[in-house]
Amino acid sequence: MRPLDEAETTAVFEKLFKFTGNNLKNIVENPSHEGPDPNPGRYCFRLHKNRVYYVSESLVKRATNIARPKLVSLGTCIGKFTHGGKFHLTIQALSLVAANARHKVWIKPTSEMSFLYGNHVLKGGLGRITDSIAPGDGVVVYSMSDVPLGFGVAAKSMQDCRKLDPNGIVVLHQSDIGEYLRMEDEL
Amino acid sequence: MAPVVLNKKRGKNWQKPPLEKKQRKNDPFVEKRSKTEEISDDSDSDIENEEVKDPQEFEDEGEESGSDTGSELPSDGDDPLADDFLRGSDDEEKGPDSDAGSDSDSDSDSDVSDIEKKSRAIDEERAREKEEALEEMQLNIREESDEFRLPTKEEIEEEKQQPPDLPNLQRRIKEIVRVLSNFKDLSQKGTSRKEYVQQLKLDLGSYYGYNEFLIGALVEMFPPVELMELIESFEKPRPICLRTNTLKTRRRDLADVLINRGVNLDPLSKWSKVGLVVYDSQVPIGATPEYMAGFYMLQSASSFLPVMALAPQEKERVIDMAAAPGGKTTYIAALMKNTGLIYANEMKASRLKSLTANLHRMGVTNTIVCNYDGNELPKVLGLNTVDRVLLDAPCSGTGVISKDESVKTSKSLEDIQKCSYLQKQLILAAIDMVDANSKSGGYIVYSTCSIMVTENEAVIDHALKKRDVKLVPCGLDFGRQGFVRFREHRFHPSLEKTRRFYPHVHNMDGFFVAKLKKMSNSKKTSAGPQPSETVEQQTPESNVSNGDKKTEENSEQVLMKKATTKAKDLKKKTSGLAENGNVESPSNEKRRKKRKFPSREEISKVREEKRKTLREKVSSKKAGSKDIGNEK
């Protein structure tokens, strides 16, 4: 387990910025109540076996005496680095991202299951959408009862979305909570 | 007229034998006989009319030649029945018929009586058959009567040859249970209780599919009626339960959402505020969007219990030594509201994925997951460092037979003993990791999903002997108390504070929960009388002997160590007693009750001695230097 170096930190923050925008500082400066210390500490990022973890500092301190091959997970895993060095956010980051998301999309109950199987969000399934979405922005997908279902990338801007036919893709799927059941081994 | 009278006489004779036997059996027979009488009367009367004509033609010839020529007669195409009657009656019953009446009368009478004779013969045969049938039934009834009799060796051999006769087995099982419940009155003379129990074991084993060891163990633990209830309940699955994740939602809201989806559920019981039991569901309960969002966890009701007993507080340090798949760990995190710290340990690497996935899905952020053998954990995480430990020990699984039928046949005595040994090691490791002086904690909860005494009470008893812990109430009052004594074992009396749960009583999987409180960080050994050592040297051993190098080592303790290594060597030579490698003297046992650290007088004495030696050293040095100075 080691802290992220410069390149890795920029990659992670870039990805997060797509979803959160200026709320990124909330993520970094969130007071954490984890750990047995009475005062809330800060969160930090750590890299362990190509996975990036978002952990409270007090946890990090106490995890140092666990041997590297035996340590499995710390706090929340938010993503992993691929062989090629690219960083991908995984579904476990959802709670963190959803709390600080700027662009949100709500989908109808009928197309919930389709999204949870890994399909993209179509115009016909769109319930509500926040304003000022540019193509390529990170978007968090919610159900109509405000339960976060996953996240993705906006395919088109808001105005273009209105012109689309009902089968057009609005949000490209990146990650959804159905992966907990479908791809448990790959998380 | 005459034949009718005769028939009636016969009828009376026939009625007598069945009256001797059971009264109620007579009625159908009497009815039948009266019917036959009627029939025979009718037939006789019919035949009479016919026969009056015919025999008179044949008479002259027939009576002289007798039965020999009689055979030629019927070929003339007359009524064949009449000829048969004639023949039969000629042979058999000539006596009474020949007495009655004159020649002409006797001829007609004999014809008629021949018919009668025939009919009588048939009736008699029928009567005989009925008697035999009655007797057989009597025999059968006698066999199944109140006196239940164990099968003899021959019958057992026969049974072995054939495939098992299930209804027969079931009947026999029920009979034996009935006999055993009222042994004085219902048992067969000469057969002991042991023989009945032995037969019951064999029958239960073959009917339900248990191996000999397991059924023997169950028979030892329960009285026969309860044993049947237990075994029946193992055949059926327990209801599916789920636990609301209080980090993300509330039970009421979750229940509403699930009911909308078409799930039929109810709150679990009054002892749980987060449990729900699912009766049936239109959607797969493990694949709803709420499940995937981490609003609830599918968990059996018995798995709630050890965490409820543990009762972790916020900002505590907790270890879960056998955490996968994570149901209990996530419950602990929910109770702690994601504060504090949880170490979730799991030995099997294949189960780690599901553990981490569940932790992330339920939104738990205060957990560190590691992959160690439970026995190594104290070395890694340190001794006396955490507030609470949950040990849901790997066990034989005899309490969850309803989930896994292979346990019925695969467990043997060696398996149970191996599990027991492992559990004893793990519980000592768990106790060592807890800090007895923790402000809010100092508790260890031990639980298994097994009902065997060797894995439950015996392990706790072992821990009580080896470490300075005591049992405290679990807070689960609706369970049954653990055994304080069982067959030849005698356990510590406080074991009645442990709790056992059974499927046939609580409708949960078989479970055992015990809560221990660590009183001090010392490790005590078992009783060993060696009164040869002095007091001052031995008493501080209790501080030193926990073998923990991280504890503060005062100089006096260093001195003590050096002083006492000699004592230890002496001890090892004299006794041969070295339980944990840490040996304590008998004087400590006397002081064990007080559980005090060395008293102040002893500490001051030791300090005095130390100062003396130092002063002597200093003075000798000074003297030496003075001499040198003087010389110069």
Contacts between the chains, C-beta under 8 A, distances in Angstrom:
chain1	res1	chain2	res2	distance
A	33	B	338	7.0
A	33	B	339	4.8
A	34	B	338	6.4
A	34	B	339	6.1
A	34	B	340	7.1
A	34	B	341	6.8
A	34	B	365	6.0
A	34	B	366	4.0
A	35	B	315	8.0
A	35	B	339	7.8
A	35	B	340	7.0
A	35	B	341	5.5
A	35	B	366	7.2
A	36	B	315	5.4
A	36	B	316	6.5
A	36	B	317	5.1
A	36	B	340	5.4
A	36	B	341	5.4
A	37	B	315	7.9
A	38	B	315	6.9
A	56	B	365	7.4
A	56	B	366	7.4
A	58	B	341	7.2
A	59	B	341	6.2
A	59	B	366	6.8
A	59	B	368	6.1
A	62	B	341	6.3
A	62	B	368	7.1
A	63	B	368	4.8
A	65	B	380	6.1
A	65	B	381	7.0
A	65	B	382	7.5
A	66	B	368	7.0
A	66	B	370	4.9
A	66	B	372	8.0
A	66	B	380	6.1
A	66	B	381	7.9
A	67	B	380	7.4
A	69	B	371	7.9
A	70	B	370	5.2
A	70	B	371	4.8
A	70	B	372	5.6
A	70	B	380	7.8
A	71	B	368	7.5
A	71	B	369	7.6
A	71	B	370	5.6
A	71	B	371	7.8
A	72	B	352	5.3
A	72	B	355	7.9
A	72	B	356	6.3
A	72	B	369	4.1
A	72	B	370	6.0
A	72	B	371	5.5
A	73	B	356	4.6
A	73	B	359	7.1
A	73	B	367	7.5
A	73	B	368	7.4
A	73	B	369	4.1
A	74	B	367	8.0
A	74	B	368	5.4
A	74	B	369	7.5
A	75	B	365	5.3
A	75	B	366	7.5
A	75	B	367	7.4
A	75	B	368	7.8
A	76	B	360	6.6
A	76	B	365	5.3
A	77	B	356	7.6
A	77	B	360	6.6
A	91	B	360	8.0
A	92	B	360	4.1
A	95	B	363	5.4
A	112	B	289	6.1
A	113	B	289	7.9
A	116	B	289	6.5
A	116	B	292	6.8
A	143	B	289	6.6
A	145	B	257	7.4
A	147	B	289	6.6
A	147	B	290	7.3
A	147	B	293	5.0
A	148	B	293	7.1
A	149	B	289	6.9
A	149	B	293	7.5
A	177	B	289	7.2
A	177	B	292	4.0
A	177	B	293	5.7
A	177	B	294	8.0
A	177	B	361	7.6
A	178	B	292	5.9
A	180	B	292	5.5
A	180	B	357	5.8
A	180	B	360	7.9
A	180	B	361	5.0
A	181	B	286	7.8
A	181	B	287	6.1
A	181	B	292	6.5
A	184	B	353	6.0
A	184	B	354	6.5
A	184	B	357	4.9
A	185	B	353	5.6
A	187	B	353	7.3
A	187	B	356	7.2
A	187	B	357	5.5
A	187	B	360	7.3
